[in-house]
Amino acid sequence: MVAPPRRAVAILGSTGSIGTQALDVIERHPERFRVVALAAGRRASVLAEQARRFRPALVSCADESDAARLRTELAETQVVPGAAGLVAVAVESGADVVLAATDGAVAFEAIFAAVEHGLTVAIANKEVIVAAGELLFAEARKSGASILPVDSEHSALFQCLQGERRDRIAMLVLTASGGPFWELSEHEMHRARLADALRHPTWNMGTKNTVDSATMMNKGLEVIEASRFFGVPADRIEVLIHRTSVGHGFAIFSDGSIKGQFSLPDMRGPIGYALAYPDRLVEPRQLDPLMALGGRVGEDVTALRFERPDRRRFPCLQLAYDALSAGGTAPASLSAANEVAVRAFADGRIAFGEIAEVVKAALAAAAPRALSLEGVREADAQGRVLAQRAIAETKSSTGVV
Ligand code: MG
């Protein structure tokens, strides 16, 4: 058997949750991967430690002052700060695969550059697919770039759709854990605090993702993401609550057959699949089928339970469907307004229940822009301004609670 060639990997967002887990995967498979470039934001000391471990030729961080320090610490590594550094990591590092593991809009330009260069781009940066997915996939068709999903649900669907015709998809189903507030009453949920949200049942992720999981905006953004990835409209994408997060996604086909993907919740699975695609990595396996499906030691039965979410209780999920149906730059406005609302909640300026109200108000006031990169940027900026305005008018910030 011929060994697969070692892939050169560049990571945008190497110090975040996905970035560090990707480095775990790479460290476990040195025969398969090498790190050629890393980009981080403000966690420069973590970046320095990663650079000493993986010896990339190029690193990038947000600030010039951090960059100066990194240059003296890492004598053999080129250090390019800021937006230019992100682009350099993406397209000037000689990477075969660029893993986009950044949050928000910071790496949009670098991700587009990687796609324009025809590279393989593994995307965990949800916002870029949500806001500019149509543009990104159009560019990939021109350049020949492959865009691979890293999000667990989209990785699941991508795996289910291998070898299948897209016009034979009847429905795609994304599973959702329901988040930390699933058991709460509507009233309790309205007043829930950040500390409560950070106690997420199964996945370990950043603050933004955790709050998005609690509002189910995360799942809403994933519905939009799935529509962009697989070319399926809003009315053929469903969400089912599945608290144990063992089944990640299902495709229902034209003949009624269903394919699903199951694995214990561990992001290193989908990350490894994207990095090694179309191959699979060889990992220590769980050979007890019940345990592999989330069963407990010594028990001879396990159950997989799915339930329909109530979109009234989770208005953010409905808002995402609305934005997807509206199309154009509405998803960009939605994502930007949500970022601002989540920040306001995390800072204690608005109540949990007001996140959806802020996003809804911003979405209603947003004027559609042309579907171009420029239009997406304008919609993003406008969404932020409209969200700030809506926050100033909430009961919490006006003291009328
Ligand atoms: Mg997900």
Residues whose N, C-alpha, C, O or C-beta is under 5 A from the ligand:
A	BS01	MG	D151 S152 E153
